[in-house]
């Protein structure tokens, strides 16, 4: 599980994450960059 602060990724998006100090019991990763959005063809 990764912490997302300002970015708004959706399921299927490609993101860059980095390890960080524990934010909560399970969150040890933080989303740094949104690399590619998913194309919705529907």
Z-matrix of the N, CA and C atoms (Angstrom, degrees):
N
C 1 1.446
C 2 1.534 1 107.63
N 3 1.311 2 116.60 1 134.05
C 4 1.458 3 121.63 2 -178.71
C 5 1.521 4 110.22 3 -119.32
N 6 1.327 5 116.22 4 147.44
C 7 1.460 6 122.47 5 179.02
C 8 1.525 7 109.24 6 -83.86
N 9 1.326 8 116.63 7 134.21
C 10 1.464 9 122.76 8 178.25
C 11 1.521 10 106.97 9 -121.00
N 12 1.342 11 117.23 10 119.57
C 13 1.461 12 119.09 11 -177.88
C 14 1.526 13 112.24 12 -101.69
N 15 1.318 14 118.71 13 -59.61
C 16 1.465 15 120.10 14 -174.40
C 17 1.525 16 113.19 15 -112.03
N 18 1.316 17 118.26 16 -21.78
C 19 1.464 18 121.37 17 -179.48
C 20 1.516 19 109.73 18 -79.21
N 21 1.322 20 117.01 19 155.97
C 22 1.467 21 122.29 20 179.56
C 23 1.525 22 110.05 21 -122.65
N 24 1.344 23 118.47 22 66.85
C 25 1.460 24 119.08 23 178.88
C 26 1.526 25 111.71 24 -73.17
N 27 1.328 26 115.54 25 150.16
C 28 1.464 27 122.70 26 176.15
C 29 1.521 28 108.42 27 -109.09
N 30 1.317 29 116.21 28 169.04
C 31 1.461 30 120.95 29 176.50
C 32 1.521 31 108.53 30 -61.17
N 33 1.320 32 117.44 31 128.61
C 34 1.454 33 122.62 32 179.55
C 35 1.518 34 113.99 33 99.19
N 36 1.334 35 118.37 34 -14.71
C 37 1.457 36 121.31 35 177.84
C 38 1.527 37 109.88 36 -68.57
N 39 1.314 38 116.34 37 151.38
C 40 1.459 39 122.23 38 176.31
C 41 1.526 40 107.18 39 -97.53
N 42 1.345 41 116.65 40 123.19
C 43 1.458 42 121.41 41 -178.61
C 44 1.520 43 110.17 42 -128.64
N 45 1.321 44 115.59 43 158.65
C 46 1.461 45 122.06 44 174.64
C 47 1.519 46 107.15 45 -102.89
N 48 1.352 47 116.86 46 130.97
C 49 1.459 48 120.56 47 179.32
C 50 1.522 49 109.68 48 -122.29
N 51 1.319 50 116.52 49 158.65
C 52 1.456 51 122.55 50 177.18
C 53 1.518 52 108.75 51 -136.79
N 54 1.315 53 116.09 52 150.93
C 55 1.461 54 119.33 53 177.39
C 56 1.525 55 108.77 54 -76.58
N 57 1.323 56 115.93 55 149.81
C 58 1.454 57 121.69 56 -176.91
C 59 1.523 58 109.25 57 -147.17
N 60 1.299 59 117.01 58 175.18
C 61 1.465 60 120.21 59 175.70
C 62 1.521 61 108.01 60 -62.74
N 63 1.318 62 118.50 61 155.95
C 64 1.469 63 119.50 62 179.55
C 65 1.529 64 112.19 63 -57.92
N 66 1.321 65 116.26 64 124.53
C 67 1.460 66 122.52 65 178.65
C 68 1.520 67 109.46 66 -91.84
N 69 1.320 68 116.30 67 -36.31
C 70 1.465 69 122.53 68 175.69
C 71 1.526 70 107.01 69 -149.07
N 72 1.313 71 116.38 70 -168.81
C 73 1.463 72 120.23 71 -177.93
C 74 1.527 73 112.28 72 -58.98
N 75 1.328 74 118.05 73 -38.57
C 76 1.466 75 121.80 74 -176.21
C 77 1.524 76 114.59 75 -111.91
N 78 1.316 77 119.42 76 -13.96
C 79 1.468 78 121.38 77 -175.24
C 80 1.523 79 110.66 78 -91.82
N 81 1.337 80 115.55 79 113.25
C 82 1.458 81 122.82 80 177.61
C 83 1.529 82 111.50 81 -125.82
N 84 1.328 83 116.41 82 6.07
C 85 1.461 84 123.36 83 -177.48
C 86 1.521 85 109.39 84 -128.28
N 87 1.328 86 116.29 85 152.69
C 88 1.460 87 121.72 86 179.39
C 89 1.521 88 108.66 87 -133.05
N 90 1.332 89 116.90 88 135.95
C 91 1.465 90 121.81 89 176.70
C 92 1.524 91 107.66 90 -76.07
N 93 1.332 92 115.72 91 125.00
C 94 1.462 93 121.23 92 -176.52
C 95 1.520 94 112.04 93 -102.05
N 96 1.335 95 116.79 94 -37.84
C 97 1.462 96 120.09 95 -171.72
C 98 1.527 97 109.81 96 -150.00
N 99 1.300 98 116.07 97 141.52
C 100 1.463 99 122.44 98 172.67
C 101 1.522 100 106.73 99 -94.14
N 102 1.332 101 117.01 100 111.22
C 103 1.459 102 121.45 101 -174.32
C 104 1.521 103 111.54 102 -84.81
N 105 1.342 104 117.20 103 -48.54
C 106 1.465 105 119.76 104 -178.11
C 107 1.519 106 110.07 105 -148.70
N 108 1.339 107 115.90 106 131.69
C 109 1.462 108 121.89 107 176.34
C 110 1.523 109 109.51 108 -81.99
N 111 1.319 110 115.91 109 151.09
C 112 1.457 111 122.16 110 175.71
C 113 1.523 112 108.98 111 -76.11
N 114 1.319 113 116.38 112 137.11
C 115 1.458 114 121.36 113 177.09
C 116 1.521 115 107.78 114 -86.72
N 117 1.327 116 116.73 115 123.56
C 118 1.458 117 122.05 116 179.53
C 119 1.529 118 108.26 117 -96.93
N 120 1.323 119 116.78 118 111.72
C 121 1.463 120 121.07 119 -177.41
C 122 1.523 121 112.90 120 -94.25
N 123 1.324 122 117.37 121 3.95
C 124 1.466 123 120.89 122 -176.39
C 125 1.448 124 111.10 123 -92.00
